[in-house]
Amino acid sequence: MADMNSGRRARFALLFVLVALVVSVLQASPALAEVNGCSANIQNPHVSQSHGGIDVTGVWKCSEVPTTIQFNFTASGGLFLFLCPEKGRSTETWVTNHCTIKGINADDLPITTAGNSGAKDRVAPHTAEPAAHGSGWWIACATWRSVGPSGTSPKHVKFSNWVQISG
């Protein structure tokens, strides 16, 4: 009986080591990581007094520069503002099938200063266009990638929170 328990412990220890190894490889894999140290903060849609209606702001920063945040690498690239008849799922498929695009900004974003001091933003709808109007559930989505000193990142998709607004 003691030999059977020690055998189980050994198999459990081996399984634990293998799982830890797989997790560390996945975390270190450049194909799964943001290669230029970039991150996006997609703020919640809101009524903007200065824009005259509903808009959304996305803020990007990178630790490796110069880096360009690219939106036009795919037809679905950009910072999008959607109006939906109901609160749904935060997935590209659900939002594109159930919601109406009320604004987009797909201008690429050059980042030349690393960290918080180099953070740059994009607003949707574009500030040269009228702000959005309508009542219902609003959500924003950014589809982007970075191109910089460490290469080209995979596609990133990031959503804001759902908010109910009339405006």
DSSP file (Angstrom, degrees, kcal/mol; ACC not computed):
  #  RESIDUE AA STRUCTURE BP1 BP2  ACC     N-H-->O    O-->H-N    N-H-->O    O-->H-N    TCO  KAPPA ALPHA  PHI   PSI    X-CA   Y-CA   Z-CA
    1    1 A M     >        0   0    0      0, 0.0     4,-2.0     0, 0.0     5,-0.2   0.000 360.0 360.0 360.0 -39.3    0.0    0.0    0.0
    2    2 A A  H  >  +     0   0    0      1,-0.2     4,-2.3     2,-0.2     5,-0.2   0.876 360.0  52.2 -63.6 -37.7    2.9    2.4    0.8
    3    3 A D  H  > S+     0   0    0      1,-0.2     4,-1.9     2,-0.2    -1,-0.2   0.871 108.3  51.2 -66.4 -35.4    4.4    1.7   -2.7
    4    4 A M  H  > S+     0   0    0      2,-0.2     4,-2.0     1,-0.2    -2,-0.2   0.907 111.1  47.6 -68.1 -41.2    1.1    2.6   -4.3
    5    5 A N  H  X S+     0   0    0     -4,-2.0     4,-2.4     2,-0.2    -2,-0.2   0.898 111.8  49.5 -66.3 -40.8    0.8    5.9   -2.4
    6    6 A S  H  X S+     0   0    0     -4,-2.3     4,-2.2     1,-0.2    -1,-0.2   0.867 109.9  52.4 -68.1 -33.2    4.3    6.9   -3.2
    7    7 A G  H  X S+     0   0    0     -4,-1.9     4,-2.2     2,-0.2    -2,-0.2   0.897 110.0  48.0 -65.6 -40.6    3.7    6.1   -6.9
    8    8 A R  H  X S+     0   0    0     -4,-2.0     4,-2.6     2,-0.2    -2,-0.2   0.908 111.2  50.9 -65.7 -41.6    0.6    8.3   -6.9
    9    9 A R  H  X S+     0   0    0     -4,-2.4     4,-2.6     1,-0.2    -2,-0.2   0.910 109.9  49.9 -62.2 -41.2    2.5   11.1   -5.2
   10   10 A A  H  X S+     0   0    0     -4,-2.2     4,-2.3     2,-0.2    -1,-0.2   0.912 111.9  47.2 -64.7 -42.4    5.3   10.8   -7.8
   11   11 A R  H  X S+     0   0    0     -4,-2.2     4,-2.6     2,-0.2    -2,-0.2   0.905 112.5  50.1 -65.2 -40.5    2.8   10.9  -10.7
   12   12 A F  H  X S+     0   0    0     -4,-2.6     4,-2.5     2,-0.2    -2,-0.2   0.918 111.0  48.9 -63.1 -43.6    1.0   13.9   -9.1
   13   13 A A  H  X S+     0   0    0     -4,-2.6     4,-2.2     2,-0.2    -2,-0.2   0.904 112.2  48.6 -63.4 -41.4    4.3   15.7   -8.7
   14   14 A L  H  X S+     0   0    0     -4,-2.3     4,-2.4     2,-0.2    -2,-0.2   0.916 111.3  49.8 -64.4 -43.4    5.2   15.0  -12.3
   15   15 A L  H  X S+     0   0    0     -4,-2.6     4,-2.4     2,-0.2    -2,-0.2   0.908 110.1  51.2 -61.1 -42.5    1.8   16.3  -13.5
   16   16 A F  H  X S+     0   0    0     -4,-2.5     4,-2.4     1,-0.2    -2,-0.2   0.918 110.6  48.3 -61.2 -44.9    2.2   19.5  -11.4
   17   17 A V  H  X S+     0   0    0     -4,-2.2     4,-2.3     1,-0.2    -1,-0.2   0.907 111.7  50.0 -63.2 -42.5    5.7   20.1  -13.0
   18   18 A L  H  X S+     0   0    0     -4,-2.4     4,-2.4     2,-0.2    -2,-0.2   0.913 111.2  48.3 -63.8 -43.0    4.3   19.5  -16.5
   19   19 A V  H  X S+     0   0    0     -4,-2.4     4,-2.5     2,-0.2    -2,-0.2   0.926 111.9  49.6 -62.9 -44.8    1.4   21.9  -16.0
   20   20 A A  H  X S+     0   0    0     -4,-2.4     4,-2.2     1,-0.2    -1,-0.2   0.889 111.1  50.3 -61.4 -39.2    3.7   24.6  -14.5
   21   21 A L  H  X S+     0   0    0     -4,-2.3     4,-2.2     2,-0.2    -2,-0.2   0.926 110.5  48.3 -65.0 -45.5    6.0   24.2  -17.5
   22   22 A V  H  X S+     0   0    0     -4,-2.4     4,-2.5     1,-0.2    -2,-0.2   0.918 111.9  50.1 -61.4 -44.1    3.2   24.5  -20.1
   23   23 A V  H  X S+     0   0    0     -4,-2.5     4,-2.2     1,-0.2    -1,-0.2   0.916 110.9  48.7 -61.9 -43.7    1.9   27.6  -18.3
   24   24 A S  H  X S+     0   0    0     -4,-2.2     4,-1.6     2,-0.2    -1,-0.2   0.879 111.4  49.8 -66.6 -36.6    5.3   29.3  -18.3
   25   25 A V  H  X S+     0   0    0     -4,-2.2     4,-1.0     2,-0.2    -2,-0.2   0.924 111.4  48.9 -66.0 -44.1    5.8   28.5  -22.0
   26   26 A L  H  < S+     0   0    0     -4,-2.5     3,-0.4     1,-0.2    -2,-0.2   0.895 111.5  49.3 -63.2 -39.8    2.4   30.0  -22.9
   27   27 A Q  H  < S+     0   0    0     -4,-2.2    -1,-0.2     1,-0.2    -2,-0.2   0.828 114.4  45.3 -68.5 -31.0    3.1   33.1  -20.9
   28   28 A A  H  < S+     0   0    0     -4,-1.6    -1,-0.2    -5,-0.2    -2,-0.2   0.578  84.2 115.1 -88.4 -10.4    6.5   33.6  -22.5
   29   29 A S    >X  -     0   0    0     -4,-1.0     3,-1.3    -3,-0.4     4,-0.8  -0.453  56.5-153.1 -67.7 120.2    5.3   32.9  -26.0
   30   30 A P  T 34 S+     0   0    0      0, 0.0     3,-0.2     0, 0.0     5,-0.2   0.775  92.8  65.2 -64.4 -24.6    5.7   36.1  -28.2
   31   31 A A  T 34 S+     0   0    0      1,-0.2    -2,-0.1   122,-0.1     4,-0.1   0.771 109.6  38.0 -68.0 -23.5    2.8   34.9  -30.4
   32   32 A L  T <4 S+     0   0    0     -3,-1.3    -1,-0.2    -6,-0.2     2,-0.2   0.541 110.5  71.8-101.9  -9.8    0.4   35.2  -27.5
   33   33 A A  S  < S-     0   0    0     -4,-0.8     2,-0.9    -3,-0.2     3,-0.1  -0.607  92.5 -99.7-106.2 163.9    1.9   38.4  -25.9
   34   34 A E    >   -     0   0    0     -2,-0.2     3,-1.4     1,-0.2    -3,-0.1  -0.762  37.0-157.9 -80.2 108.7    1.9   42.0  -26.9
   35   35 A V  T 3  S+     0   0    0     -2,-0.9    -1,-0.2     1,-0.3   117,-0.1   0.701  85.0  44.5 -70.3 -22.6    5.4   42.2  -28.4
   36   36 A N  T 3  S-     0   0    0    113,-0.1    28,-1.8     2,-0.1    27,-0.7   0.201 112.9-109.7-107.6  15.7    5.9   45.9  -28.1
   37   37 A G    <   +     0   0    0     -3,-1.4    26,-0.6     1,-0.2     2,-0.3   0.835  65.2 155.3  64.9  34.1    4.6   46.2  -24.5
   38   38 A C  E     -A   62   0A   0     24,-0.2     2,-0.3    25,-0.1    24,-0.2  -0.651  20.1-177.8 -96.3 150.7    1.5   48.1  -25.6
   39   39 A S  E     -A   61   0A   0     22,-2.4    22,-1.8    -2,-0.3     2,-0.4  -0.979  13.5-144.7-142.6 155.8   -1.8   48.3  -23.8
   40   40 A A  E     -A   60   0A   0     -2,-0.3     2,-0.6    20,-0.2    20,-0.2  -0.964   3.7-162.2-123.6 138.1   -5.2   49.9  -24.5
   41   41 A N  E     -A   59   0A   0     18,-2.6    18,-2.2    -2,-0.4     2,-0.9  -0.944  11.3-165.4-116.2 105.4   -7.6   51.4  -22.1
   42   42 A I  E     -A   58   0A   0     -2,-0.6    16,-0.2   117,-0.2   119,-0.2  -0.816  15.2-148.6 -94.7 107.8  -11.0   51.6  -23.8
   43   43 A Q        -     0   0    0     14,-2.4    97,-0.1    -2,-0.9   117,-0.1  -0.215  25.7 -89.7 -71.9 165.0  -13.1   54.0  -21.7
   44   44 A N        -     0   0    0    116,-0.1    13,-0.2     1,-0.1    -1,-0.1  -0.484  47.3 -97.8 -74.4 144.5  -16.8   53.6  -21.4
   45   45 A P        +     0   0    0      0, 0.0     2,-0.3     0, 0.0    11,-0.2  -0.312  57.0 168.7 -55.1 145.8  -19.1   55.4  -23.8
   46   46 A H  E     -C   55   0B   0      9,-2.3     9,-2.3    -3,-0.1     2,-0.6  -0.976  43.0 -88.6-156.9 163.1  -20.3   58.7  -22.3
   47   47 A V  E     -C   54   0B   0     -2,-0.3     2,-0.6     7,-0.2     7,-0.3  -0.725  42.3-156.6 -79.9 122.6  -22.0   62.0  -23.1
   48   48 A S  E  >> -C   53   0B   0      5,-4.1     5,-1.6    -2,-0.6     4,-1.6  -0.904  13.8-166.0-105.6 117.4  -19.4   64.5  -24.1
   49   49 A Q  T  45S+     0   0    0     -2,-0.6    -1,-0.2     1,-0.2     5,-0.0   0.893  92.5  50.1 -66.2 -39.4  -20.2   68.1  -23.7
   50   50 A S  T  45S+     0   0    0      1,-0.2    -1,-0.2     2,-0.1    -2,-0.0   0.815 116.4  40.6 -71.4 -29.3  -17.3   69.2  -25.8
   51   51 A H  T  45S-     0   0    0      2,-0.2    80,-0.8    79,-0.0    -1,-0.2   0.653 108.5-124.9 -92.7 -18.0  -18.2   66.8  -28.7
   52   52 A G  T  <5S+     0   0    0     -4,-1.6     2,-0.3     1,-0.3    -3,-0.2   0.793  76.2  13.1  83.4  28.8  -21.9   67.5  -28.4
   53   53 A G  E   <S-C   48   0B   0     -5,-1.6    -5,-4.1    -7,-0.1     2,-0.4  -0.963 105.6 -23.6 168.4-152.1  -23.2   63.9  -27.9
   54   54 A I  E     +CD  47 132B   0     78,-3.0    78,-2.5    -2,-0.3     2,-0.3  -0.734  62.3 147.5 -94.2 133.6  -22.0   60.4  -27.1
   55   55 A D  E     -C   46   0B   0     -9,-2.3    -9,-2.3    -2,-0.4     2,-0.3  -0.894  31.7-135.8-147.8-179.7  -18.5   59.3  -27.8
   56   56 A V  E     - B   0 124A   0     68,-2.0    68,-2.4    -2,-0.3     2,-0.4  -0.991   9.1-149.3-142.6 147.9  -15.7   57.0  -26.5
   57   57 A T  E     - B   0 123A   0     -2,-0.3   -14,-2.4   -13,-0.2     2,-0.4  -0.965   5.7-164.9-119.9 135.2  -12.0   57.5  -26.0
   58   58 A G  E     -AB  42 122A   0     64,-2.8    64,-2.2    -2,-0.4     2,-0.5  -0.964   7.4-159.2-115.2 137.9   -9.4   54.8  -26.2
   59   59 A V  E     -AB  41 121A   0    -18,-2.2   -18,-2.6    -2,-0.4     2,-0.4  -0.972   7.6-170.4-121.9 127.9   -5.9   55.4  -24.7
   60   60 A W  E     +AB  40 120A   0     60,-3.1    60,-2.5    -2,-0.5     2,-0.3  -0.899   7.1 174.6-116.7 145.0   -2.8   53.5  -25.8
   61   61 A K  E     -A   39   0A   0    -22,-1.8   -22,-2.4    -2,-0.4     2,-0.3  -0.981   9.0-162.4-143.4 155.0    0.7   53.3  -24.4
   62   62 A C  E     -A   38   0A   0     51,-0.4    53,-2.3    53,-0.3   -24,-0.2  -0.972  20.7-151.6-137.2 148.5    3.8   51.2  -25.2
   63   63 A S  S    S+     0   0    0    -27,-0.7     2,-0.5   -26,-0.6   -26,-0.2   0.651  89.4  57.5 -92.4 -17.8    7.0   50.4  -23.4
   64   64 A E  S    S-     0   0    0    -28,-1.8    -1,-0.1    49,-0.1    86,-0.1  -0.963  88.5-127.3-116.4 125.2    8.9   49.9  -26.6
   65   65 A V  S    S+     0   0    0     -2,-0.5    47,-0.2     1,-0.1     2,-0.1  -0.893  74.8  38.7-133.0 160.1    9.1   52.9  -29.1
   66   66 A P  S    S+     0   0    0      0, 0.0     2,-0.4     0, 0.0    46,-0.2   0.485  79.3 154.6 -74.5 140.4    8.7   54.0  -31.7
   67   67 A T  E     -E  111   0C   0     44,-2.5    44,-3.3    81,-0.2     2,-0.5  -0.989  33.2-146.5-134.7 142.9    5.6   51.9  -32.2
   68   68 A T  E     -EF 110 147C   0     79,-2.6    79,-2.0    -2,-0.4     2,-0.8  -0.948  10.6-143.0-109.8 127.7    2.6   52.4  -34.4
   69   69 A I  E     -EF 109 146C   0     40,-3.1    40,-2.6    -2,-0.5     2,-0.4  -0.816  27.5-155.0 -83.9 116.1   -0.8   51.3  -33.2
   70   70 A Q  E     + F   0 145C   0     75,-3.1    75,-1.6    -2,-0.8     8,-0.2  -0.802  31.7 163.1-101.4 134.3   -2.4   50.0  -36.5
   71   71 A F  S >  S+     0   0    0     -2,-0.4     3,-0.9    35,-0.3     6,-0.2   0.650  71.0  64.6-111.6 -31.2   -6.1   49.9  -37.1
   72   72 A N  T 3  S+     0   0    0     34,-0.3    72,-0.1     1,-0.2    34,-0.0   0.241  70.3  96.1 -85.0  14.4   -6.2   49.6  -40.9
   73   73 A F  T 3  S+     0   0    0      1,-0.1     2,-0.3    72,-0.1    -1,-0.2   0.645  95.2  26.4 -76.9 -13.1   -4.5   46.2  -41.1
   74   74 A T  S X  S-     0   0    0     -3,-0.9     3,-1.8    69,-0.1    -1,-0.1  -0.971  83.5-114.9-144.2 155.9   -8.0   44.6  -41.3
   75   75 A A  T 3  S+     0   0    0     -2,-0.3    -1,-0.1     1,-0.3    -3,-0.0   0.779 118.4  51.2 -63.4 -24.8  -11.4   45.6  -42.4
   76   76 A S  T 3  S+     0   0    0     -3,-0.0    -1,-0.3     2,-0.0     2,-0.3   0.206  86.4 119.9 -97.1  16.5  -12.6   45.3  -38.8
   77   77 A G    <   +     0   0    0     -3,-1.8     2,-0.2    -6,-0.2    67,-0.2  -0.590  42.0  63.2 -85.2 142.8   -9.8   47.5  -37.4
   78   78 A G  E    S-H  143   0D   0     65,-2.0    65,-2.3    -2,-0.3     2,-0.6  -0.794  87.0 -65.7 142.8 178.0  -10.5   50.7  -35.5
   79   79 A L  E     -HI 142 105D   0     26,-2.4    26,-1.6    -2,-0.2     2,-0.3  -0.938  58.1-167.4-101.0 115.7  -12.1   52.1  -32.4
   80   80 A F  E     -HI 141 104D   0     61,-3.3    61,-2.0    -2,-0.6     2,-0.5  -0.814  18.7-156.5-111.3 144.7  -15.8   51.5  -32.8
   81   81 A L  E     -HI 140 103D   0     22,-2.6    21,-3.5    -2,-0.3    22,-1.2  -0.989  20.4-169.7-117.4 125.0  -18.8   52.9  -30.9
   82   82 A F  E     -HI 139 101D   0     57,-2.8    57,-1.7    -2,-0.5     2,-0.5  -0.891  17.9-154.1-119.4 145.1  -21.9   50.8  -31.0
   83   83 A L  E     -HI 138 100D   0     17,-2.4    17,-2.8    -2,-0.3    55,-0.2  -0.980  22.2-171.0-112.9 128.6  -25.6   51.3  -30.0
   84   84 A C  E     -H  137   0D   0     53,-3.6    53,-2.2    -2,-0.5    15,-0.2  -0.897  31.3-134.6-124.0 148.9  -27.4   48.1  -29.2
   85   85 A P  S    S+     0   0    0      0, 0.0     2,-0.3     0, 0.0    -1,-0.1   0.706  92.9  12.0 -73.7 -18.5  -31.1   47.4  -28.5
   86   86 A E  S    S-     0   0    0     51,-0.1     2,-0.4    12,-0.1    12,-0.0  -0.973  89.9 -91.1-150.4 160.4  -30.2   45.2  -25.5
   87   87 A K        +     0   0    0     -2,-0.3     2,-0.1     1,-0.1    52,-0.0  -0.646  60.5 160.8 -74.4 126.9  -27.2   44.5  -23.3
   88   88 A G        -     0   0    0     -2,-0.4     2,-0.3     1,-0.1    74,-0.1  -0.238  39.1 -46.2-125.9-148.3  -25.5   41.5  -24.9
   89   89 A R        -     0   0    0     -2,-0.1     2,-1.7     2,-0.1     6,-0.2  -0.685  44.8-123.5 -93.5 146.2  -22.2   39.6  -25.0
   90   90 A S  S    S+     0   0    0     -2,-0.3     2,-0.3     4,-0.1    69,-0.1  -0.514  71.1 116.6 -87.6  68.2  -18.8   41.4  -25.4
   91   91 A T  S  > S-     0   0    0     -2,-1.7     4,-2.4     1,-0.1     5,-0.3  -0.964  73.0-122.7-131.9 151.2  -17.8   39.5  -28.5
   92   92 A E  H  > S+     0   0    0     -2,-0.3     4,-2.5     1,-0.2     5,-0.2   0.911 112.1  51.0 -57.7 -42.8  -17.1   40.8  -32.0
   93   93 A T  H  > S+     0   0    0      2,-0.2     4,-1.7     1,-0.2    -1,-0.2   0.939 112.1  44.1 -63.5 -49.0  -19.7   38.4  -33.5
   94   94 A W  H  > S+     0   0    0      1,-0.2     4,-1.6     2,-0.2     5,-0.2   0.948 116.3  46.3 -63.0 -48.2  -22.5   39.4  -31.1
   95   95 A V  H  X S+     0   0    0     -4,-2.4     4,-2.0     1,-0.2     3,-0.3   0.919 113.4  47.3 -64.0 -44.5  -21.9   43.1  -31.3
   96   96 A T  H  < S+     0   0    0     -4,-2.5    -1,-0.2    -5,-0.3    -2,-0.2   0.800 116.0  46.0 -69.2 -26.1  -21.6   43.2  -35.1
   97   97 A N  H  < S+     0   0    0     -4,-1.7    -1,-0.2    -5,-0.2    -2,-0.2   0.699 125.6  26.7 -86.6 -19.9  -24.8   41.1  -35.5
   98   98 A H  H  < S+     0   0    0     -4,-1.6     2,-0.2    -3,-0.3    -2,-0.2   0.543 110.1  64.9-119.6 -10.5  -27.0   42.9  -33.1
   99   99 A C     <  -     0   0    0     -4,-2.0     2,-0.5    -5,-0.2   -15,-0.2  -0.695  68.0-123.9-120.8 165.9  -25.7   46.5  -32.8
  100  100 A T  E     -I   83   0D   0    -17,-2.8   -17,-2.4    -2,-0.2     2,-0.4  -0.923  26.6-121.7-110.7 131.4  -25.4   49.6  -35.0
  101  101 A I  E     +I   82   0D   0     -2,-0.5   -19,-0.2   -19,-0.2     3,-0.1  -0.587  32.7 172.9 -70.0 125.5  -22.1   51.4  -35.6
  102  102 A K  E     +     0   0D   0    -21,-3.5     2,-0.3    -2,-0.4   -20,-0.2   0.462  64.1   2.8-112.1  -7.4  -22.5   55.0  -34.4
  103  103 A G  E     -I   81   0D   0    -22,-1.2   -22,-2.6    21,-0.1    -1,-0.4  -0.926  56.6-173.4-173.9 150.9  -18.8   56.0  -34.8
  104  104 A I  E     -I   80   0D   0     -2,-0.3    22,-1.0   -24,-0.2     2,-0.4  -0.995   8.6-171.1-148.7 147.6  -15.4   54.8  -35.8
  105  105 A N  E     +I   79   0D   0    -26,-1.6   -26,-2.4    -2,-0.3    19,-0.1  -0.923  13.7 164.9-137.7 114.7  -11.9   56.1  -35.8
  106  106 A A        +     0   0    0     -2,-0.4     2,-0.4   -28,-0.2   -35,-0.3   0.078  27.8 133.5-118.0  22.0   -9.4   54.1  -37.8
  107  107 A D        -     0   0    0    -36,-0.1    -2,-0.0   -37,-0.1   -29,-0.0  -0.617  61.6-115.6 -73.8 125.2   -6.5   56.5  -37.9
  108  108 A D        -     0   0    0     -2,-0.4   -38,-0.2     1,-0.1    -1,-0.1  -0.196  26.6-136.8 -57.9 156.1   -3.2   54.8  -37.0
  109  109 A L  E     -E   69   0C   0    -40,-2.6   -40,-3.1    11,-0.0     2,-0.4  -0.930   8.6-153.4-126.6 106.1   -1.6   56.1  -33.9
  110  110 A P  E     -E   68   0C   0      0, 0.0     2,-0.5     0, 0.0   -42,-0.2  -0.644   8.6-165.8 -80.3 132.7    2.2   56.7  -33.7
  111  111 A I  E     +E   67   0C   0    -44,-3.3   -44,-2.5    -2,-0.4     8,-0.1  -0.975  18.8 162.9-119.7 119.2    3.7   56.4  -30.2
  112  112 A T        +     0   0    0     -2,-0.5     2,-0.4   -46,-0.2    -1,-0.1   0.539  59.3  63.0-114.4 -11.6    7.2   57.8  -29.8
  113  113 A T  S    S-     0   0    0      5,-0.3   -51,-0.4     2,-0.1    -1,-0.1  -0.972  80.8-126.9-119.0 130.1    7.6   58.2  -26.0
  114  114 A A        +     0   0    0     -2,-0.4     3,-0.4   -51,-0.1   -51,-0.2  -0.355  63.5   3.7 -75.2 151.8    7.5   55.1  -23.8
  115  115 A G  S >  S-     0   0    0    -53,-2.3     3,-1.3     1,-0.2   -53,-0.3  -0.186 113.7 -29.5  79.5-165.2    5.2   54.7  -20.8
  116  116 A N  G >  S+     0   0    0      1,-0.3     3,-1.5     2,-0.2    -1,-0.2   0.829 130.7  60.3 -60.1 -35.3    2.4   56.9  -19.4
  117  117 A S  G 3  S+     0   0    0     -3,-0.4    -1,-0.3     1,-0.3    -2,-0.2   0.725 106.8  47.8 -68.7 -18.7    4.0   60.1  -20.6
  118  118 A G  G <  S+     0   0    0     -3,-1.3    -5,-0.3    -4,-0.2    -1,-0.3   0.330  80.4 136.0-100.8   6.9    3.7   58.9  -24.2
  119  119 A A    <   -     0   0    0     -3,-1.5     2,-0.3    -4,-0.2   -58,-0.2  -0.271  33.9-167.7 -59.5 138.0    0.1   57.7  -24.0
  120  120 A K  E     -B   60   0A   0    -60,-2.5   -60,-3.1   -11,-0.1     2,-0.3  -0.919   3.1-149.2-127.2 152.5   -2.0   58.7  -27.0
  121  121 A D  E     -B   59   0A   0     -2,-0.3     2,-0.3   -62,-0.2   -62,-0.2  -0.827   9.5-160.1-124.2 162.4   -5.7   58.7  -27.5
  122  122 A R  E     -B   58   0A   0    -64,-2.2   -64,-2.8    -2,-0.3     2,-0.4  -0.984  13.1-151.8-133.1 143.7   -8.3   58.2  -30.2
  123  123 A V  E     -B   57   0A   0     -2,-0.3     4,-0.2   -66,-0.2   -66,-0.2  -0.946  16.9-123.7-118.0 138.2  -11.9   59.3  -30.0
  124  124 A A  E    S+B   56   0A   0    -68,-2.4   -68,-2.0    -2,-0.4     2,-0.2  -0.998  98.1  39.5-127.3 132.2  -14.9   57.7  -31.9
  125  125 A P  S    S-     0   0    0      0, 0.0   -20,-0.2     0, 0.0   -69,-0.1   0.595 116.0-102.6 -60.7 158.2  -16.7   59.1  -33.6
  126  126 A H    >   -     0   0    0    -22,-1.0     3,-2.4    -2,-0.2    -2,-0.1  -0.191  27.8-116.4 -50.6 143.3  -13.7   61.1  -35.0
  127  127 A T  T 3  S+     0   0    0      1,-0.3    -1,-0.1    -4,-0.2     4,-0.1   0.705 115.3  61.7 -62.5 -18.6  -13.5   64.6  -33.5
  128  128 A A  T 3  S+     0   0    0      2,-0.1    -1,-0.3     0, 0.0    -2,-0.1   0.546 101.2  66.4 -81.0  -6.9  -14.0   66.0  -37.0
  129  129 A E  S <  S-     0   0    0     -3,-2.4   -26,-0.0     1,-0.1     0, 0.0  -0.766  98.9 -89.6-111.5 157.9  -17.4   64.3  -37.2
  130  130 A P        -     0   0    0      0, 0.0   -78,-0.1     0, 0.0    -1,-0.1  -0.309  47.9-106.7 -62.2 149.0  -20.6   64.9  -35.2
  131  131 A A        -     0   0    0    -80,-0.8   -76,-0.2     1,-0.1     2,-0.1  -0.224  42.3 -94.4 -67.8 166.7  -20.9   62.9  -31.9
  132  132 A A  B     -D   54   0B   0    -78,-2.5   -78,-3.0    -8,-0.1     2,-0.3  -0.433  36.4-164.0 -84.6 158.5  -23.4   60.0  -31.8
  133  133 A H        +     0   0    0    -80,-0.2     2,-0.2    -2,-0.1   -80,-0.0  -0.983  31.3  92.6-140.5 151.7  -27.0   60.2  -30.5
  134  134 A G        -     0   0    0     -2,-0.3    33,-1.7     2,-0.0     2,-0.4  -0.777  56.7 -99.5 148.1 170.6  -29.5   57.6  -29.5
  135  135 A S  E     + J   0 166D   0     31,-0.2     2,-0.3    -2,-0.2    31,-0.2  -0.971  69.2  56.0-125.1 136.8  -30.9   55.7  -26.5
  136  136 A G  E    S- J   0 165D   0     29,-2.0    29,-2.2    -2,-0.4     2,-0.5  -0.989  90.6 -20.1 148.2-153.2  -30.1   52.2  -25.5
  137  137 A W  E     -HJ  84 164D   0    -53,-2.2   -53,-3.6    -2,-0.3     2,-0.3  -0.806  58.3-163.2 -95.1 128.0  -27.1   50.1  -24.5
  138  138 A W  E     +HJ  83 163D   0     25,-3.4    25,-2.2    -2,-0.5     2,-0.3  -0.855  13.3 169.1-113.0 145.2  -23.7   51.4  -25.7
  139  139 A I  E     -H   82   0D   0    -57,-1.7   -57,-2.8    -2,-0.3     2,-0.3  -0.984  18.9-146.5-150.3 148.9  -20.4   49.6  -26.0
  140  140 A A  E     -H   81   0D   0     -2,-0.3    20,-2.3    21,-0.3     2,-0.4  -0.882  12.2-170.4-115.8 150.9  -17.0   50.4  -27.6
  141  141 A C  E     -HK  80 159D   0    -61,-2.0   -61,-3.3    -2,-0.3     2,-0.5  -0.996   6.7-160.7-141.9 133.8  -14.6   48.0  -29.2
  142  142 A A  E     -HK  79 158D   0     16,-2.8    16,-2.3    -2,-0.4     2,-0.5  -0.969   3.3-171.7-115.9 130.2  -11.1   48.5  -30.4
  143  143 A T  E     +HK  78 157D   0    -65,-2.3   -65,-2.0    -2,-0.5     2,-0.3  -0.983  32.5 133.8-119.1 118.5   -9.4   46.1  -32.9
  144  144 A W  E     - K   0 156D   0     12,-2.2    12,-3.4    -2,-0.5     2,-0.3  -0.930  36.6-155.0-154.9 169.8   -5.7   46.8  -33.3
  145  145 A R  E     -F   70   0C   0    -75,-1.6   -75,-3.1    -2,-0.3     2,-0.4  -0.958  22.0-123.7-146.7 162.9   -2.1   45.6  -33.5
  146  146 A S  E     -F   69   0C   0      8,-0.3     7,-2.7    -2,-0.3     2,-0.4  -0.874  13.6-166.8-111.5 145.9    1.2   47.2  -32.8
  147  147 A V  E     +FG  68 152C   0    -79,-2.0   -79,-2.6    -2,-0.4     5,-0.2  -0.974  38.7 115.4-128.8 116.0    4.2   47.4  -35.1
  148  148 A G  E >  S- G   0 151C   0      3,-2.3     3,-2.1    -2,-0.4   -81,-0.2  -0.745  74.9 -43.2-157.5-158.9    7.4   48.4  -33.4
  149  149 A P  T 3  S+     0   0    0      0, 0.0     3,-0.1     0, 0.0  -113,-0.1   0.759 129.2  47.0 -58.9 -28.4   11.0   47.5  -32.5
  150  150 A S  T 3  S-     0   0    0      1,-0.3     2,-0.3   -86,-0.1  -114,-0.0   0.276 118.6-102.2 -99.9  12.2   10.1   44.0  -31.4
  151  151 A G  E <   -G  148   0C   0     -3,-2.1    -3,-2.3  -115,-0.1     2,-0.5  -0.707  56.0 -33.4 111.9-160.0    8.0   43.2  -34.4
  152  152 A T  E     -G  147   0C   0     -2,-0.3    -5,-0.2    -5,-0.2    -7,-0.0  -0.906  55.7-140.5-109.0 127.7    4.3   43.0  -35.3
  153  153 A S        -     0   0    0     -7,-2.7  -119,-0.1    -2,-0.5     3,-0.1  -0.321  24.7-100.0 -79.5 165.4    1.8   41.9  -32.6
  154  154 A P        -     0   0    0      0, 0.0    -8,-0.3     0, 0.0    -1,-0.1  -0.312  58.3 -71.8 -71.9 170.4   -1.2   39.6  -33.2
  155  155 A K        -     0   0    0    -10,-0.1     2,-0.4   -12,-0.1   -10,-0.2  -0.415  50.8-156.4 -63.6 135.7   -4.6   41.2  -33.5
  156  156 A H  E     -K  144   0D   0    -12,-3.4   -12,-2.2    -2,-0.1     2,-0.4  -0.929   8.4-168.2-114.7 142.7   -6.0   42.6  -30.2
  157  157 A V  E     +K  143   0D   0     -2,-0.4     2,-0.4   -14,-0.2   -14,-0.2  -0.995  11.0 174.5-129.9 125.0   -9.7   43.1  -29.4
  158  158 A K  E     -K  142   0D   0    -16,-2.3   -16,-2.8    -2,-0.4     2,-0.3  -0.998  11.0-158.6-136.3 135.0  -10.7   45.1  -26.3
  159  159 A F  E     -K  141   0D   0     -2,-0.4  -117,-0.2   -18,-0.2   -18,-0.2  -0.758  11.9-134.4-109.0 153.6  -14.2   46.2  -25.2
  160  160 A S        -     0   0    0    -20,-2.3     2,-0.2    -2,-0.3  -117,-0.1  -0.247  44.6 -83.7 -80.5-176.5  -15.4   48.9  -22.9
  161  161 A N        -     0   0    0   -119,-0.2     2,-0.3    -2,-0.1   -21,-0.3  -0.559  48.9 -99.5 -81.4 158.2  -18.1   48.1  -20.3
  162  162 A W        -     0   0    0     -2,-0.2     2,-0.3   -23,-0.1   -23,-0.2  -0.635  45.6-177.3 -74.7 136.2  -21.7   48.1  -21.4
  163  163 A V  E     -J  138   0D   0    -25,-2.2   -25,-3.4    -2,-0.3     2,-0.6  -0.997  24.7-135.5-137.2 143.8  -23.5   51.4  -20.4
  164  164 A Q  E     +J  137   0D   0     -2,-0.3     2,-0.3   -27,-0.2   -27,-0.2  -0.876  37.8 165.3 -99.7 120.1  -27.1   52.5  -20.8
  165  165 A I  E     -J  136   0D   0    -29,-2.2   -29,-2.0    -2,-0.6     2,-0.5  -0.974  29.5-158.7-136.9 145.1  -27.3   56.0  -22.1
  166  166 A S  E      J  135   0D   0     -2,-0.3   -31,-0.2   -31,-0.2  -119,-0.1  -0.996 360.0 360.0-118.2 124.5  -29.9   58.3  -23.6
  167  167 A G              0   0    0    -33,-1.7   -32,-0.2    -2,-0.5    -1,-0.1   0.398 360.0 360.0-174.6 360.0  -28.5   61.2  -25.6
